[in-house]
Amino acid sequence: MDIGWTSHRREQCIVITARSPFVLVGLLAAALTAFATPTARADVFVSSNTANSVLQFDENTGNLLSDFINGGGLGPRGVLWGPDGNFYVASDSQNAVVRFDSSGNLIDYFVLSTGELKNPRGIIFGPDGNLYVCSRGTNTVERYDGTTGAHIDTFVEQNSNGLGGPRGILFGPHGNLFV
């Protein structure tokens, strides 16, 4: 089971992957606690490949607020609020990154694979403004222009330093990329 979640506040995001629902609950609770602040409003958005939807949960109560994005054959994996205020979804079944507005309405297919991207998982905008995508099917991390979605390069090569089946991605406070 893959679960990706992101807060509504764009500067906070994390993707969690777990093979057991019990591990998943523990990881999700720990991650939510790490981002909790008394005044921040940050609903939790969970991608479910199995249900083919992105669900929105209240950050304080955990109650389901909406089926934010549903259907369309996306096979959603990674989710992320972009620096432009739009919502990005890594689409496993379409080998693409799909962009939605803040209400969940489709804008466009921001990234369309020309072969370099297969089974995208974790996604994040880097400190340079570009979009980085874990390509599980090619065992790489791909870099795309953060404004146009054009492919720039393969940022982390296949099987580089033991990289295999990358799923989660995060930039640390000093700009280092963690996969």
Backbone torsions as a table, in degrees:
resi	resn	phi	psi	omega
1	MET	NA	125.8	174.6
2	ASP	-105.1	136.4	174.8
3	ILE	-133.8	131.4	174.3
4	GLY	-117.2	140.3	175.7
5	TRP	-139.6	151.3	177.2
6	THR	-144.7	147.8	177.3
7	SER	-84.2	164.0	178.4
8	HIS	-71.1	-21.6	176.4
9	ARG	-84.9	114.4	-168.7
10	ARG	-58.3	-27.0	-175.3
11	GLU	-77.0	-5.7	179.7
12	GLN	-116.9	117.9	175.0
13	CYS	-154.1	153.1	177.9
14	ILE	-158.9	150.0	174.8
15	VAL	-119.8	132.1	-178.3
16	ILE	-114.5	133.5	175.4
17	THR	-123.8	133.5	179.4
18	ALA	-146.6	146.7	177.9
19	ARG	-96.0	-11.6	-179.0
20	SER	-124.8	135.3	178.3
21	PRO	-60.9	-29.6	179.8
22	PHE	-69.4	-42.0	176.4
23	VAL	-64.7	-41.5	-178.7
24	LEU	-58.3	-46.9	179.9
25	VAL	-60.3	-43.1	178.8
26	GLY	-63.5	-44.6	179.4
27	LEU	-65.4	-42.2	-179.7
28	LEU	-63.8	-43.7	178.8
29	ALA	-62.0	-43.1	179.9
30	ALA	-64.7	-42.3	-179.6
31	ALA	-66.7	-41.8	178.8
32	LEU	-63.8	-39.9	178.8
33	THR	-63.2	-37.0	-178.4
34	ALA	-64.0	-29.2	-177.0
35	PHE	-99.9	-0.8	-174.5
36	ALA	-70.7	130.3	171.7
37	THR	-136.8	151.0	-173.8
38	PRO	-62.8	-28.8	-174.2
39	THR	-109.8	-8.4	-176.0
40	ALA	-77.4	141.4	173.3
41	ARG	-109.4	116.3	-175.1
42	ALA	-147.7	82.5	176.9
43	ASP	-58.3	155.3	-177.9
44	VAL	-103.0	129.4	179.4
45	PHE	-112.2	123.3	-174.1
46	VAL	-117.5	125.2	176.4
47	SER	-89.7	135.4	178.1
48	SER	-127.2	106.5	178.8
49	ASN	-65.0	-38.2	-178.7
50	THR	-63.8	-44.9	-179.8
51	ALA	-86.0	-4.9	179.9
52	ASN	54.7	46.9	-177.8
53	SER	-152.7	166.7	170.5
54	VAL	-118.9	121.4	-176.9
55	LEU	-102.8	146.1	178.9
56	GLN	-111.7	126.2	-179.7
57	PHE	-119.0	147.4	176.2
58	ASP	-69.0	132.3	-176.8
59	GLU	-66.7	-28.0	-176.5
60	ASN	-90.6	-40.8	-174.6
61	THR	-101.1	-21.9	-175.1
62	GLY	79.5	3.2	179.8
63	ASN	-71.7	142.8	175.8
64	LEU	-66.4	125.5	178.0
65	LEU	-97.1	-41.3	-177.8
66	SER	-163.3	160.6	167.3
67	ASP	-90.7	84.8	-168.2
68	PHE	-58.0	-46.7	176.1
69	ILE	-134.9	129.9	-176.4
70	ASN	-136.6	134.0	172.1
71	GLY	77.5	-155.8	-179.4
72	GLY	78.5	5.7	178.9
73	GLY	64.3	27.8	-176.4
74	LEU	-71.2	-38.2	-171.0
75	GLY	57.5	58.5	-172.9
76	PRO	-65.0	141.0	176.4
77	ARG	-123.4	-87.5	179.8
78	GLY	-80.7	144.9	177.4
79	VAL	-131.5	149.6	-174.3
80	LEU	-162.9	136.8	168.2
81	TRP	-84.3	125.6	-178.9
82	GLY	-85.0	167.2	179.8
83	PRO	-64.9	-16.0	178.6
84	ASP	-89.7	3.2	179.8
85	GLY	85.3	2.4	178.0
86	ASN	-95.1	163.1	-176.0
87	PHE	-105.3	128.5	-176.6
88	TYR	-113.2	138.9	-179.2
89	VAL	-128.8	126.2	172.6
90	ALA	-77.4	117.0	-176.5
91	SER	-98.3	107.9	-179.4
92	ASP	-63.9	-44.7	-174.6
93	SER	-77.1	-20.3	-179.1
94	GLN	-106.0	-2.7	-176.2
95	ASN	48.2	55.0	-175.3
96	ALA	-151.1	169.0	167.8
97	VAL	-116.5	121.0	-174.1
98	VAL	-104.7	137.8	-177.2
99	ARG	-107.8	133.7	178.1
100	PHE	-124.4	155.5	174.4
101	ASP	-78.9	-179.7	-174.3
102	SER	-69.6	-8.1	175.8
103	SER	-101.1	-0.8	178.9
104	GLY	91.5	13.1	177.8
105	ASN	-87.3	135.3	-179.9
106	LEU	-60.9	129.3	173.0
107	ILE	-99.0	-58.4	-178.7
108	ASP	-169.8	176.1	170.1
109	TYR	-91.3	99.9	-173.4
110	PHE	-66.5	-43.4	177.0
111	VAL	-122.4	123.1	172.8
112	LEU	-115.5	125.6	-176.5
113	SER	-69.3	140.3	170.6
114	THR	-111.0	24.7	178.7
115	GLY	117.5	-22.2	-177.2
116	GLU	-79.2	-21.1	-175.2
117	LEU	-114.3	122.3	178.8
118	LYS	-141.0	125.9	-177.9
119	ASN	56.0	61.3	-179.9
120	PRO	-64.8	144.4	-179.8
121	ARG	-124.7	-102.0	-177.1
122	GLY	-67.8	141.6	177.9
123	ILE	-136.3	145.5	176.9
124	ILE	-159.9	145.3	170.7
125	PHE	-86.2	131.0	-178.7
126	GLY	-84.9	173.5	178.4
127	PRO	-61.6	-19.7	178.3
128	ASP	-86.0	-1.6	179.6
129	GLY	88.4	-5.1	179.6
130	ASN	-86.6	159.2	179.8
131	LEU	-96.9	129.5	178.3
132	TYR	-111.9	133.4	-174.0
133	VAL	-130.8	127.7	172.3
134	CYS	-75.1	122.4	177.5
135	SER	-106.2	94.1	-175.1
136	ARG	-62.4	-38.6	-176.7
137	GLY	-71.5	-19.6	177.9
138	THR	-113.1	-1.5	-179.3
139	ASN	57.1	44.6	-179.2
140	THR	-136.6	170.1	167.2
141	VAL	-118.5	121.8	-177.4
142	GLU	-100.9	147.3	179.0
143	ARG	-116.4	133.2	-178.6
144	TYR	-126.8	149.8	176.2
145	ASP	-60.3	127.4	-175.4
146	GLY	-71.7	-11.2	178.8
147	THR	-102.2	-43.2	-174.3
148	THR	-101.9	-21.9	-175.6
149	GLY	83.3	3.2	179.7
150	ALA	-69.0	140.9	179.0
151	HIS	-67.8	128.6	177.4
152	ILE	-95.4	-57.0	-178.9
153	ASP	-170.1	174.9	170.0
154	THR	-87.7	108.1	-174.0
155	PHE	-74.6	-41.1	174.3
156	VAL	-122.0	119.1	-176.2
157	GLU	-69.7	161.2	179.9
158	GLN	-55.3	132.1	177.8
159	ASN	55.6	23.5	180.0
160	SER	-65.7	123.0	179.0
161	ASN	50.0	39.1	176.6
162	GLY	87.2	5.2	178.9
163	LEU	-64.3	124.7	177.9
164	GLY	-149.0	125.3	179.3
165	GLY	60.5	50.1	-176.4
166	PRO	-61.4	138.3	-177.6
167	ARG	-126.1	-43.9	-176.8
168	GLY	-112.7	152.1	-176.7
169	ILE	-150.1	141.5	-177.9
170	LEU	-158.6	138.8	171.8
171	PHE	-92.8	132.8	177.2
172	GLY	-80.6	176.9	-176.3
173	PRO	-64.4	-19.6	-179.7
174	HIS	-103.2	13.3	176.5
175	GLY	87.5	4.2	178.0
176	ASN	-77.4	142.8	-179.4
177	LEU	-94.2	128.4	176.4
178	PHE	-113.4	128.2	-178.8
179	VAL	-120.9	NA	NA
